[in-house]
Amino acid sequence: MLKVDKSSNQIEILKPNTSEPAKQFAFDSVYDIDSTQHAVYDESAFPLVEQVLAGYNGTIFAYGQTGCGKTHTMMGVPQDPQLQGIIPNCFSQIFSYIDEN
């Protein structure tokens, strides 16, 4: 069983039908299945792109097991504004910044 605690940025894994204690893992950010592409971008990538536009170096690195959703998180559905991933949203943010300045 897997529990996501967004308030403490932890994931808890319980083995069913055992007396083993739960294993807890903490992360900078934790997203569950109900998270939207925009929520992930706004919390994880938007501040980094802001810093890059201010002159700092920045890297977004997608790492994980095959089939865990890295490509969907990074690309999403580029033609659908609600489902765009991190990369299309980064470009949109950067080009909006250029248009404003």
Secondary structure, DSSP 8 states (H G I E B T S, - for coil): -EEEETTTTEEEE--TTS----EEEE-S----TT--HHHHIIIIIHHHHHHHHTT----------TTSSHHHHHTB-TT-TTTB-HHHHHHHHHHHHHHH-
